[in-house]
Amino acid sequence: MMHLAVAGLVYVVAVPVAAATGAVRGAFRDAHSTFKQIRHDFRLADERAKRSTRDPR
């Protein structure tokens, strides 16, 4: 019976911790993806600006 109680306690603690870890990991993944997209957009804008100001000769 003691094993069942310990298993239940581990489950009660482990499930919320795993859920919180997954949520944090997902938030970091989303933030990183957004950052990469912003960086990509800035690079494209910079390349476009360089092309538009280049001397055509």
C-alpha distance matrix in Angstrom:
0.0 3.8 5.4 5.3 6.5 8.9 10.0 10.8 12.6 14.5 15.5 16.7 18.7 19.9 21.3 23.7 24.8 25.5 27.4 29.4 30.2 31.5 33.5 35.1 35.8 37.4 39.5 40.8 41.6 43.6 45.4 46.3 47.6 49.7 51.1 52.1 53.8 55.7 56.8 58.0 59.9 61.6 62.6 64.1 66.0 67.3 68.5 70.2 71.8 73.1 74.6 76.2 77.9 79.0 82.8 83.6 86.4
3.8 0.0 3.8 5.4 5.1 6.2 8.6 9.8 10.6 12.3 14.2 15.3 16.7 18.0 20.0 22.2 22.8 23.9 26.0 27.6 28.3 29.9 32.0 33.2 34.0 35.9 37.8 38.9 40.0 42.1 43.6 44.5 46.0 48.1 49.2 50.3 52.2 54.0 54.9 56.3 58.3 59.8 60.8 62.5 64.3 65.4 66.8 68.5 70.1 71.3 72.9 74.6 76.1 77.2 80.9 81.9 84.7
5.4 3.8 0.0 3.8 5.4 5.1 6.0 8.5 9.8 10.5 12.1 14.1 15.4 16.0 17.9 20.6 21.0 21.6 23.9 25.8 26.1 27.5 29.9 31.2 31.6 33.5 35.7 36.6 37.4 39.7 41.4 42.0 43.5 45.7 46.9 47.8 49.7 51.6 52.5 53.7 55.8 57.4 58.2 59.9 61.8 62.9 64.1 65.9 67.6 68.7 70.2 72.0 73.6 74.6 78.3 79.2 81.9
5.3 5.4 3.8 0.0 3.8 5.5 5.0 6.1 8.6 9.8 10.4 12.2 14.3 15.0 16.2 18.9 19.9 20.4 22.3 24.5 25.2 26.3 28.5 30.1 30.7 32.3 34.4 35.7 36.5 38.4 40.3 41.2 42.4 44.5 46.0 46.9 48.6 50.5 51.7 52.8 54.7 56.5 57.5 58.9 60.8 62.1 63.3 65.0 66.7 68.0 69.4 71.0 72.8 73.9 77.6 78.4 81.3
6.5 5.1 5.4 3.8 0.0 3.8 5.4 5.1 6.2 8.6 9.8 10.5 12.4 14.0 15.5 17.5 18.6 19.8 21.6 23.2 24.3 25.8 27.6 29.0 30.1 31.7 33.6 34.9 36.0 37.8 39.5 40.6 42.0 43.9 45.2 46.5 48.2 49.9 51.1 52.4 54.3 55.8 57.0 58.6 60.3 61.5 63.0 64.6 66.1 67.5 69.1 70.6 72.2 73.4 77.2 78.1 81.0
8.9 6.2 5.1 5.5 3.8 0.0 3.8 5.4 5.1 6.1 8.5 9.8 10.6 11.9 14.1 16.2 16.6 17.8 20.0 21.5 22.1 23.8 25.9 27.0 27.9 29.8 31.7 32.7 33.8 35.9 37.4 38.3 39.9 41.9 43.0 44.2 46.1 47.8 48.7 50.2 52.2 53.6 54.6 56.4 58.1 59.2 60.6 62.4 63.9 65.1 66.8 68.4 69.9 71.1 74.8 75.8 78.6
10.0 8.6 6.0 5.0 5.4 3.8 0.0 3.8 5.4 5.1 6.1 8.6 10.0 10.2 11.9 14.7 15.3 15.7 17.9 19.9 20.4 21.7 24.0 25.4 25.9 27.7 29.8 30.9 31.7 33.8 35.6 36.4 37.7 39.9 41.2 42.1 43.9 45.8 46.8 48.0 50.1 51.7 52.6 54.2 56.1 57.3 58.6 60.3 61.9 63.2 64.6 66.3 68.0 69.1 72.8 73.6 76.5
10.8 9.8 8.5 6.1 5.1 5.4 3.8 0.0 3.8 5.5 5.0 6.1 8.6 9.8 10.7 13.0 14.4 15.2 16.8 18.8 19.9 21.1 22.9 24.6 25.6 27.0 28.9 30.4 31.4 33.1 34.9 36.1 37.3 39.2 40.7 41.9 43.5 45.2 46.5 47.8 49.5 51.2 52.4 53.9 55.6 57.0 58.4 59.9 61.5 62.9 64.4 65.9 67.6 68.9 72.6 73.5 76.5
12.6 10.6 9.8 8.6 6.2 5.1 5.4 3.8 0.0 3.8 5.4 5.1 6.2 8.4 10.2 11.7 12.6 14.3 16.0 17.3 18.5 20.2 21.8 23.1 24.4 26.1 27.7 29.0 30.4 32.2 33.6 34.8 36.4 38.1 39.4 40.8 42.5 44.1 45.3 46.8 48.5 50.0 51.3 53.0 54.5 55.7 57.3 58.9 60.3 61.7 63.4 64.9 66.4 67.7 71.5 72.5 75.5
14.5 12.3 10.5 9.8 8.6 6.1 5.1 5.5 3.8 0.0 3.8 5.5 5.2 5.7 8.4 10.5 10.5 11.6 14.1 15.5 16.0 17.7 19.8 20.9 21.8 23.7 25.6 26.6 27.7 29.8 31.3 32.2 33.8 35.8 36.9 38.1 40.0 41.7 42.7 44.1 46.1 47.5 48.6 50.3 52.0 53.1 54.6 56.3 57.8 59.1 60.7 62.3 63.9 65.0 68.8 69.8 72.6
15.5 14.2 12.1 10.4 9.8 8.5 6.1 5.0 5.4 3.8 0.0 3.8 5.4 5.1 5.9 8.7 9.8 10.2 12.0 14.1 15.0 16.1 18.1 19.8 20.6 22.0 24.1 25.5 26.3 28.2 30.0 31.1 32.3 34.3 35.7 36.9 38.5 40.3 41.5 42.8 44.6 46.3 47.4 48.9 50.6 52.0 53.4 54.9 56.5 57.9 59.4 60.9 62.7 63.9 67.6 68.5 71.4
16.7 15.3 14.1 12.2 10.5 9.8 8.6 6.1 5.1 5.5 3.8 0.0 3.8 5.8 6.0 7.2 9.1 10.6 11.6 13.1 14.9 16.2 17.5 19.1 20.6 22.0 23.5 25.2 26.5 27.9 29.5 31.0 32.4 33.9 35.4 37.0 38.4 40.0 41.4 42.9 44.4 46.0 47.4 48.9 50.4 51.8 53.4 54.8 56.3 57.9 59.5 60.8 62.5 63.9 67.6 68.6 71.7
18.7 16.7 15.4 14.3 12.4 10.6 10.0 8.6 6.2 5.2 5.4 3.8 0.0 3.8 5.8 6.1 6.5 8.8 10.5 11.2 12.5 14.6 15.9 17.0 18.5 20.3 21.6 22.9 24.5 26.2 27.5 28.8 30.6 32.1 33.3 34.9 36.6 38.0 39.2 40.9 42.6 43.9 45.3 47.0 48.5 49.7 51.4 52.9 54.3 55.7 57.5 58.9 60.4 61.7 65.5 66.6 69.6
19.9 18.0 16.0 15.0 14.0 11.9 10.2 9.8 8.4 5.7 5.1 5.8 3.8 0.0 3.8 5.7 5.2 6.0 8.5 9.9 10.3 12.1 14.1 15.3 16.1 18.0 19.8 20.9 22.1 24.1 25.6 26.6 28.2 30.1 31.3 32.5 34.3 36.0 37.1 38.5 40.4 41.8 43.0 44.7 46.3 47.5 49.0 50.7 52.2 53.5 55.1 56.7 58.2 59.5 63.2 64.2 67.1
21.3 20.0 17.9 16.2 15.5 14.1 11.9 10.7 10.2 8.4 5.9 6.0 5.8 3.8 0.0 3.8 5.4 5.1 6.1 8.6 9.8 10.5 12.3 14.2 15.2 16.4 18.3 20.0 20.9 22.4 24.3 25.6 26.8 28.5 30.1 31.4 32.9 34.6 36.0 37.3 38.9 40.6 41.9 43.3 45.0 46.4 47.9 49.3 50.9 52.4 53.9 55.3 57.1 58.4 62.1 63.0 66.0
23.7 22.2 20.6 18.9 17.5 16.2 14.7 13.0 11.7 10.5 8.7 7.2 6.1 5.7 3.8 0.0 3.8 5.4 5.0 6.0 8.4 9.7 10.4 12.1 14.0 15.1 16.4 18.3 19.7 20.9 22.4 24.1 25.5 26.9 28.4 30.1 31.5 32.9 34.4 35.9 37.4 38.9 40.5 42.0 43.3 44.8 46.5 47.8 49.2 50.9 52.5 53.7 55.4 56.9 60.7 61.7 64.8
24.8 22.8 21.0 19.9 18.6 16.6 15.3 14.4 12.6 10.5 9.8 9.1 6.5 5.2 5.4 3.8 0.0 3.8 5.4 5.1 6.1 8.5 9.8 10.5 12.1 14.1 15.3 16.5 18.1 19.9 21.0 22.3 24.1 25.7 26.8 28.4 30.2 31.5 32.7 34.4 36.1 37.4 38.8 40.6 42.0 43.2 44.9 46.5 47.8 49.2 51.0 52.4 53.9 55.2 59.0 60.1 63.1
25.5 23.9 21.6 20.4 19.8 17.8 15.7 15.2 14.3 11.6 10.2 10.6 8.8 6.0 5.1 5.4 3.8 0.0 3.8 5.5 5.0 6.1 8.6 9.9 10.4 12.1 14.2 15.3 16.2 18.2 19.9 20.8 22.2 24.2 25.5 26.7 28.4 30.2 31.3 32.6 34.5 36.1 37.2 38.8 40.5 41.8 43.2 44.8 46.4 47.7 49.3 50.8 52.5 53.7 57.4 58.4 61.3
27.4 26.0 23.9 22.3 21.6 20.0 17.9 16.8 16.0 14.1 12.0 11.6 10.5 8.5 6.1 5.0 5.4 3.8 0.0 3.8 5.4 5.1 6.2 8.7 9.8 10.5 12.3 14.3 15.2 16.4 18.3 19.9 20.9 22.5 24.3 25.7 26.9 28.6 30.2 31.4 32.9 34.7 36.1 37.5 39.0 40.6 42.1 43.4 44.9 46.6 48.0 49.4 51.1 52.5 56.3 57.2 60.3
29.4 27.6 25.8 24.5 23.2 21.5 19.9 18.8 17.3 15.5 14.1 13.1 11.2 9.9 8.6 6.0 5.1 5.5 3.8 0.0 3.8 5.4 5.0 6.1 8.5 9.7 10.5 12.3 14.1 15.3 16.5 18.2 19.9 21.1 22.4 24.3 25.7 27.0 28.5 30.2 31.6 33.0 34.6 36.2 37.5 38.9 40.7 42.0 43.3 45.0 46.7 47.9 49.5 51.0 54.8 55.9 59.0
30.2 28.3 26.1 25.2 24.3 22.1 20.4 19.9 18.5 16.0 15.0 14.9 12.5 10.3 9.8 8.4 6.1 5.0 5.4 3.8 0.0 3.8 5.4 5.2 6.0 8.5 9.9 10.6 12.1 14.2 15.3 16.3 18.2 19.9 20.9 22.4 24.3 25.7 26.8 28.4 30.2 31.6 32.8 34.6 36.1 37.3 38.9 40.5 41.9 43.3 45.0 46.5 48.0 49.3 53.0 54.1 57.1
31.5 29.9 27.5 26.3 25.8 23.8 21.7 21.1 20.2 17.7 16.1 16.2 14.6 12.1 10.5 9.7 8.5 6.1 5.1 5.4 3.8 0.0 3.8 5.5 5.0 6.0 8.6 9.9 10.3 12.2 14.2 15.2 16.3 18.2 19.8 20.9 22.4 24.2 25.6 26.7 28.5 30.2 31.4 32.8 34.5 36.0 37.3 38.8 40.4 41.9 43.4 44.9 46.6 47.9 51.6 52.5 55.5
33.5 32.0 29.9 28.5 27.6 25.9 24.0 22.9 21.8 19.8 18.1 17.5 15.9 14.1 12.3 10.4 9.8 8.6 6.2 5.0 5.4 3.8 0.0 3.8 5.4 5.0 6.2 8.7 9.8 10.5 12.3 14.2 15.3 16.5 18.3 19.9 21.1 22.6 24.3 25.7 27.0 28.7 30.3 31.7 33.0 34.6 36.2 37.5 38.9 40.7 42.2 43.4 45.1 46.6 50.4 51.4 54.5
35.1 33.2 31.2 30.1 29.0 27.0 25.4 24.6 23.1 20.9 19.8 19.1 17.0 15.3 14.2 12.1 10.5 9.9 8.7 6.1 5.2 5.5 3.8 0.0 3.8 5.4 5.1 6.2 8.5 9.9 10.5 12.2 14.2 15.3 16.4 18.3 20.0 21.1 22.4 24.2 25.8 27.0 28.6 30.3 31.6 32.8 34.7 36.1 37.3 38.9 40.7 42.0 43.4 44.9 48.7 49.9 52.9
35.8 34.0 31.6 30.7 30.1 27.9 25.9 25.6 24.4 21.8 20.6 20.6 18.5 16.1 15.2 14.0 12.1 10.4 9.8 8.5 6.0 5.0 5.4 3.8 0.0 3.8 5.5 5.2 6.1 8.6 9.9 10.5 12.2 14.2 15.2 16.4 18.4 20.0 21.0 22.4 24.3 25.8 26.9 28.6 30.3 31.4 32.9 34.6 36.1 37.4 39.0 40.6 42.1 43.4 47.1 48.1 51.1
37.4 35.9 33.5 32.3 31.7 29.8 27.7 27.0 26.1 23.7 22.0 22.0 20.3 18.0 16.4 15.1 14.1 12.1 10.5 9.7 8.5 6.0 5.0 5.4 3.8 0.0 3.8 5.4 5.0 6.2 8.6 9.8 10.5 12.3 14.1 15.3 16.5 18.4 19.9 21.0 22.6 24.4 25.8 27.0 28.6 30.2 31.6 32.9 34.6 36.2 37.6 39.0 40.8 42.1 45.9 46.7 49.8
39.5 37.8 35.7 34.4 33.6 31.7 29.8 28.9 27.7 25.6 24.1 23.5 21.6 19.8 18.3 16.4 15.3 14.2 12.3 10.5 9.9 8.6 6.2 5.1 5.5 3.8 0.0 3.8 5.4 5.1 6.1 8.6 9.9 10.6 12.2 14.2 15.4 16.5 18.3 19.9 21.1 22.6 24.4 25.8 27.0 28.5 30.4 31.6 32.9 34.7 36.3 37.4 39.1 40.7 44.4 45.5 48.7
40.8 38.9 36.6 35.7 34.9 32.7 30.9 30.4 29.0 26.6 25.5 25.2 22.9 20.9 20.0 18.3 16.5 15.3 14.3 12.3 10.6 9.9 8.7 6.2 5.2 5.4 3.8 0.0 3.8 5.4 5.0 6.0 8.5 9.8 10.4 12.2 14.1 15.2 16.3 18.2 19.9 21.0 22.4 24.3 25.6 26.7 28.5 30.1 31.3 32.8 34.6 36.0 37.4 38.8 42.6 43.8 46.8
41.6 40.0 37.4 36.5 36.0 33.8 31.7 31.4 30.4 27.7 26.3 26.5 24.5 22.1 20.9 19.7 18.1 16.2 15.2 14.1 12.1 10.3 9.8 8.5 6.1 5.0 5.4 3.8 0.0 3.8 5.5 5.2 6.1 8.6 9.9 10.6 12.3 14.3 15.3 16.4 18.4 20.1 21.1 22.6 24.4 25.7 27.0 28.6 30.2 31.6 33.1 34.7 36.3 37.5 41.3 42.2 45.2
43.6 42.1 39.7 38.4 37.8 35.9 33.8 33.1 32.2 29.8 28.2 27.9 26.2 24.1 22.4 20.9 19.9 18.2 16.4 15.3 14.2 12.2 10.5 9.9 8.6 6.2 5.1 5.4 3.8 0.0 3.8 5.5 5.1 6.2 8.6 9.9 10.6 12.3 14.2 15.3 16.5 18.5 20.0 21.2 22.6 24.3 25.8 27.0 28.6 30.3 31.7 32.9 34.8 36.3 40.0 40.9 44.1
45.4 43.6 41.4 40.3 39.5 37.4 35.6 34.9 33.6 31.3 30.0 29.5 27.5 25.6 24.3 22.4 21.0 19.9 18.3 16.5 15.3 14.2 12.3 10.5 9.9 8.6 6.1 5.0 5.5 3.8 0.0 3.8 5.4 5.1 6.1 8.6 9.9 10.5 12.2 14.2 15.3 16.5 18.4 20.0 21.0 22.4 24.4 25.7 26.8 28.6 30.4 31.5 33.0 34.6 38.4 39.5 42.7
46.3 44.5 42.0 41.2 40.6 38.3 36.4 36.1 34.8 32.2 31.1 31.0 28.8 26.6 25.6 24.1 22.3 20.8 19.9 18.2 16.3 15.2 14.2 12.2 10.5 9.8 8.6 6.0 5.2 5.5 3.8 0.0 3.8 5.4 5.0 6.2 8.6 9.9 10.5 12.2 14.2 15.4 16.5 18.4 19.9 21.0 22.6 24.3 25.6 26.9 28.7 30.2 31.7 32.9 36.7 37.8 40.8
47.6 46.0 43.5 42.4 42.0 39.9 37.7 37.3 36.4 33.8 32.3 32.4 30.6 28.2 26.8 25.5 24.1 22.2 20.9 19.9 18.2 16.3 15.3 14.2 12.2 10.5 9.9 8.5 6.1 5.1 5.4 3.8 0.0 3.8 5.4 5.1 6.2 8.7 9.9 10.5 12.4 14.4 15.4 16.6 18.4 20.0 21.2 22.6 24.3 25.8 27.1 28.6 30.5 31.7 35.4 36.2 39.3
49.7 48.1 45.7 44.5 43.9 41.9 39.9 39.2 38.1 35.8 34.3 33.9 32.1 30.1 28.5 26.9 25.7 24.2 22.5 21.1 19.9 18.2 16.5 15.3 14.2 12.3 10.6 9.8 8.6 6.2 5.1 5.4 3.8 0.0 3.8 5.4 5.1 6.2 8.6 9.8 10.5 12.4 14.3 15.4 16.5 18.3 20.0 21.0 22.5 24.4 25.8 26.9 28.7 30.3 34.1 35.0 38.3
51.1 49.2 46.9 46.0 45.2 43.0 41.2 40.7 39.4 36.9 35.7 35.4 33.3 31.3 30.1 28.4 26.8 25.5 24.3 22.4 20.9 19.8 18.3 16.4 15.2 14.1 12.2 10.4 9.9 8.6 6.1 5.0 5.4 3.8 0.0 3.8 5.4 5.1 6.1 8.5 9.9 10.6 12.3 14.3 15.3 16.4 18.4 19.9 21.0 22.5 24.4 25.7 27.1 28.6 32.3 33.6 36.7
52.1 50.3 47.8 46.9 46.5 44.2 42.1 41.9 40.8 38.1 36.9 37.0 34.9 32.5 31.4 30.1 28.4 26.7 25.7 24.3 22.4 20.9 19.9 18.3 16.4 15.3 14.2 12.2 10.6 9.9 8.6 6.2 5.1 5.4 3.8 0.0 3.8 5.5 5.1 6.1 8.6 9.9 10.6 12.3 14.2 15.2 16.5 18.3 19.9 21.1 22.6 24.3 25.9 27.0 30.7 31.7 34.7
53.8 52.2 49.7 48.6 48.2 46.1 43.9 43.5 42.5 40.0 38.5 38.4 36.6 34.3 32.9 31.5 30.2 28.4 26.9 25.7 24.3 22.4 21.1 20.0 18.4 16.5 15.4 14.1 12.3 10.6 9.9 8.6 6.2 5.1 5.4 3.8 0.0 3.8 5.4 5.0 6.2 8.7 9.9 10.6 12.3 14.2 15.4 16.4 18.3 20.0 21.2 22.5 24.4 25.8 29.5 30.3 33.5
55.7 54.0 51.6 50.5 49.9 47.8 45.8 45.2 44.1 41.7 40.3 40.0 38.0 36.0 34.6 32.9 31.5 30.2 28.6 27.0 25.7 24.2 22.6 21.1 20.0 18.4 16.5 15.2 14.3 12.3 10.5 9.9 8.7 6.2 5.1 5.5 3.8 0.0 3.8 5.4 5.1 6.2 8.7 9.9 10.5 12.2 14.3 15.2 16.4 18.3 20.0 21.0 22.6 24.3 28.1 29.2 32.5
56.8 54.9 52.5 51.7 51.1 48.7 46.8 46.5 45.3 42.7 41.5 41.4 39.2 37.1 36.0 34.4 32.7 31.3 30.2 28.5 26.8 25.6 24.3 22.4 21.0 19.9 18.3 16.3 15.3 14.2 12.2 10.5 9.9 8.6 6.1 5.1 5.4 3.8 0.0 3.8 5.5 5.1 6.3 8.7 9.9 10.5 12.4 14.2 15.2 16.5 18.5 20.0 21.2 22.5 26.3 27.6 30.6
58.0 56.3 53.7 52.8 52.4 50.2 48.0 47.8 46.8 44.1 42.8 42.9 40.9 38.5 37.3 35.9 34.4 32.6 31.4 30.2 28.4 26.7 25.7 24.2 22.4 21.0 19.9 18.2 16.4 15.3 14.2 12.2 10.5 9.8 8.5 6.1 5.0 5.4 3.8 0.0 3.8 5.5 5.1 6.3 8.7 9.8 10.6 12.3 14.2 15.4 16.6 18.4 20.2 21.2 24.9 25.8 28.8
59.9 58.3 55.8 54.7 54.3 52.2 50.1 49.5 48.5 46.1 44.6 44.4 42.6 40.4 38.9 37.4 36.1 34.5 32.9 31.6 30.2 28.5 27.0 25.8 24.3 22.6 21.1 19.9 18.4 16.5 15.3 14.2 12.4 10.5 9.9 8.6 6.2 5.1 5.5 3.8 0.0 3.8 5.4 5.1 6.2 8.6 9.9 10.5 12.2 14.2 15.4 16.4 18.4 20.0 23.7 24.5 27.9
61.6 59.8 57.4 56.5 55.8 53.6 51.7 51.2 50.0 47.5 46.3 46.0 43.9 41.8 40.6 38.9 37.4 36.1 34.7 33.0 31.6 30.2 28.7 27.0 25.8 24.4 22.6 21.0 20.1 18.5 16.5 15.4 14.4 12.4 10.6 9.9 8.7 6.2 5.1 5.5 3.8 0.0 3.8 5.4 5.0 6.0 8.6 9.7 10.4 12.2 14.2 15.2 16.5 18.2 21.9 23.3 26.5
62.6 60.8 58.2 57.5 57.0 54.6 52.6 52.4 51.3 48.6 47.4 47.4 45.3 43.0 41.9 40.5 38.8 37.2 36.1 34.6 32.8 31.4 30.3 28.6 26.9 25.8 24.4 22.4 21.1 20.0 18.4 16.5 15.4 14.3 12.3 10.6 9.9 8.7 6.3 5.1 5.4 3.8 0.0 3.8 5.4 5.0 6.1 8.5 9.8 10.5 12.3 14.2 15.5 16.4 20.2 21.4 24.4
64.1 62.5 59.9 58.9 58.6 56.4 54.2 53.9 53.0 50.3 48.9 48.9 47.0 44.7 43.3 42.0 40.6 38.8 37.5 36.2 34.6 32.8 31.7 30.3 28.6 27.0 25.8 24.3 22.6 21.2 20.0 18.4 16.6 15.4 14.3 12.3 10.6 9.9 8.7 6.3 5.1 5.4 3.8 0.0 3.8 5.4 5.1 6.1 8.6 9.9 10.6 12.2 14.4 15.4 19.1 19.7 23.0
66.0 64.3 61.8 60.8 60.3 58.1 56.1 55.6 54.5 52.0 50.6 50.4 48.5 46.3 45.0 43.3 42.0 40.5 39.0 37.5 36.1 34.5 33.0 31.6 30.3 28.6 27.0 25.6 24.4 22.6 21.0 19.9 18.4 16.5 15.3 14.2 12.3 10.5 9.9 8.7 6.2 5.0 5.4 3.8 0.0 3.8 5.5 5.0 6.1 8.6 9.9 10.5 12.3 14.2 17.9 18.9 22.3
67.3 65.4 62.9 62.1 61.5 59.2 57.3 57.0 55.7 53.1 52.0 51.8 49.7 47.5 46.4 44.8 43.2 41.8 40.6 38.9 37.3 36.0 34.6 32.8 31.4 30.2 28.5 26.7 25.7 24.3 22.4 21.0 20.0 18.3 16.4 15.2 14.2 12.2 10.5 9.8 8.6 6.0 5.0 5.4 3.8 0.0 3.8 5.4 5.1 6.2 8.7 9.9 10.7 12.2 16.0 17.6 20.7
68.5 66.8 64.1 63.3 63.0 60.6 58.6 58.4 57.3 54.6 53.4 53.4 51.4 49.0 47.9 46.5 44.9 43.2 42.1 40.7 38.9 37.3 36.2 34.7 32.9 31.6 30.4 28.5 27.0 25.8 24.4 22.6 21.2 20.0 18.4 16.5 15.4 14.3 12.4 10.6 9.9 8.6 6.1 5.1 5.5 3.8 0.0 3.8 5.4 5.1 6.2 8.6 10.1 10.6 14.3 15.3 18.3
70.2 68.5 65.9 65.0 64.6 62.4 60.3 59.9 58.9 56.3 54.9 54.8 52.9 50.7 49.3 47.8 46.5 44.8 43.4 42.0 40.5 38.8 37.5 36.1 34.6 32.9 31.6 30.1 28.6 27.0 25.7 24.3 22.6 21.0 19.9 18.3 16.4 15.2 14.2 12.3 10.5 9.7 8.5 6.1 5.0 5.4 3.8 0.0 3.8 5.5 5.2 6.2 8.7 10.0 13.5 14.1 17.6
71.8 70.1 67.6 66.7 66.1 63.9 61.9 61.5 60.3 57.8 56.5 56.3 54.3 52.2 50.9 49.2 47.8 46.4 44.9 43.3 41.9 40.4 38.9 37.3 36.1 34.6 32.9 31.3 30.2 28.6 26.8 25.6 24.3 22.5 21.0 19.9 18.3 16.4 15.2 14.2 12.2 10.4 9.8 8.6 6.1 5.1 5.4 3.8 0.0 3.8 5.4 5.1 6.2 8.5 12.1 13.6 17.0
73.1 71.3 68.7 68.0 67.5 65.1 63.2 62.9 61.7 59.1 57.9 57.9 55.7 53.5 52.4 50.9 49.2 47.7 46.6 45.0 43.3 41.9 40.7 38.9 37.4 36.2 34.7 32.8 31.6 30.3 28.6 26.9 25.8 24.4 22.5 21.1 20.0 18.3 16.5 15.4 14.2 12.2 10.5 9.9 8.6 6.2 5.1 5.5 3.8 0.0 3.8 5.5 5.4 6.0 9.8 11.6 14.5
74.6 72.9 70.2 69.4 69.1 66.8 64.6 64.4 63.4 60.7 59.4 59.5 57.5 55.1 53.9 52.5 51.0 49.3 48.0 46.7 45.0 43.4 42.2 40.7 39.0 37.6 36.3 34.6 33.1 31.7 30.4 28.7 27.1 25.8 24.4 22.6 21.2 20.0 18.5 16.6 15.4 14.2 12.3 10.6 9.9 8.7 6.2 5.2 5.4 3.8 0.0 3.8 5.6 5.3 8.7 9.2 12.5
76.2 74.6 72.0 71.0 70.6 68.4 66.3 65.9 64.9 62.3 60.9 60.8 58.9 56.7 55.3 53.7 52.4 50.8 49.4 47.9 46.5 44.9 43.4 42.0 40.6 39.0 37.4 36.0 34.7 32.9 31.5 30.2 28.6 26.9 25.7 24.3 22.5 21.0 20.0 18.4 16.4 15.2 14.2 12.2 10.5 9.9 8.6 6.2 5.1 5.5 3.8 0.0 3.8 5.7 8.5 9.1 12.8
77.9 76.1 73.6 72.8 72.2 69.9 68.0 67.6 66.4 63.9 62.7 62.5 60.4 58.2 57.1 55.4 53.9 52.5 51.1 49.5 48.0 46.6 45.1 43.4 42.1 40.8 39.1 37.4 36.3 34.8 33.0 31.7 30.5 28.7 27.1 25.9 24.4 22.6 21.2 20.2 18.4 16.5 15.5 14.4 12.3 10.7 10.1 8.7 6.2 5.4 5.6 3.8 0.0 3.8 6.5 8.7 11.8
79.0 77.2 74.6 73.9 73.4 71.1 69.1 68.9 67.7 65.0 63.9 63.9 61.7 59.5 58.4 56.9 55.2 53.7 52.5 51.0 49.3 47.9 46.6 44.9 43.4 42.1 40.7 38.8 37.5 36.3 34.6 32.9 31.7 30.3 28.6 27.0 25.8 24.3 22.5 21.2 20.0 18.2 16.4 15.4 14.2 12.2 10.6 10.0 8.5 6.0 5.3 5.7 3.8 0.0 3.8 6.1 8.8
82.8 80.9 78.3 77.6 77.2 74.8 72.8 72.6 71.5 68.8 67.6 67.6 65.5 63.2 62.1 60.7 59.0 57.4 56.3 54.8 53.0 51.6 50.4 48.7 47.1 45.9 44.4 42.6 41.3 40.0 38.4 36.7 35.4 34.1 32.3 30.7 29.5 28.1 26.3 24.9 23.7 21.9 20.2 19.1 17.9 16.0 14.3 13.5 12.1 9.8 8.7 8.5 6.5 3.8 0.0 3.8 5.6
83.6 81.9 79.2 78.4 78.1 75.8 73.6 73.5 72.5 69.8 68.5 68.6 66.6 64.2 63.0 61.7 60.1 58.4 57.2 55.9 54.1 52.5 51.4 49.9 48.1 46.7 45.5 43.8 42.2 40.9 39.5 37.8 36.2 35.0 33.6 31.7 30.3 29.2 27.6 25.8 24.5 23.3 21.4 19.7 18.9 17.6 15.3 14.1 13.6 11.6 9.2 9.1 8.7 6.1 3.8 0.0 3.8
86.4 84.7 81.9 81.3 81.0 78.6 76.5 76.5 75.5 72.6 71.4 71.7 69.6 67.1 66.0 64.8 63.1 61.3 60.3 59.0 57.1 55.5 54.5 52.9 51.1 49.8 48.7 46.8 45.2 44.1 42.7 40.8 39.3 38.3 36.7 34.7 33.5 32.5 30.6 28.8 27.9 26.5 24.4 23.0 22.3 20.7 18.3 17.6 17.0 14.5 12.5 12.8 11.8 8.8 5.6 3.8 0.0
